[in-house]
Amino acid sequence: MARERKSDEIIICEVSNCDNESTRSLSRKKVDKELNHSLTGSGSKVKICKEHYKEFKKATKKEKKLDSLGW
């Protein structure tokens, strides 16, 4: 069963110097490898905002394409 957050709870992006609301939760290792930003907090998952998720998608686009082709 998925854990739901309270409606009044706002979780902030874990990229340092970012005060936007987080929208995604991704693997800390993958985000740390692809984005050149320092991360706050601890744990295996990192919560990031919409803007940083978009940056992450652009950084991993080529890698995903090669994986889908079987290279």
Residue pairs with C-beta under 8 A, 6 or more apart in sequence:
5 11
10 21
11 21
11 22
11 47
12 18
12 19
12 20
12 21
12 22
12 47
13 19
13 20
13 21
13 22
13 47
13 48
13 49
13 52
14 22
14 39
14 40
14 41
14 46
14 47
14 48
15 35
15 37
15 38
15 39
15 40
15 48
15 49
15 52
16 37
16 38
16 39
16 40
18 49
18 51
18 52
20 49
20 50
20 51
21 49
22 47
22 48
22 49
23 48
23 49
23 50
23 53
24 47
24 48
24 49
24 50
24 53
25 45
25 46
25 47
25 48
26 45
26 46
26 48
26 53
26 56
27 44
27 45
27 46
28 39
28 43
28 44
28 45
28 46
29 44
30 56
30 60
31 39
31 46
31 48
31 56
32 39
32 46
34 56
34 59
34 60
35 52
35 55
35 56
35 59
37 52
39 46
41 47
48 56
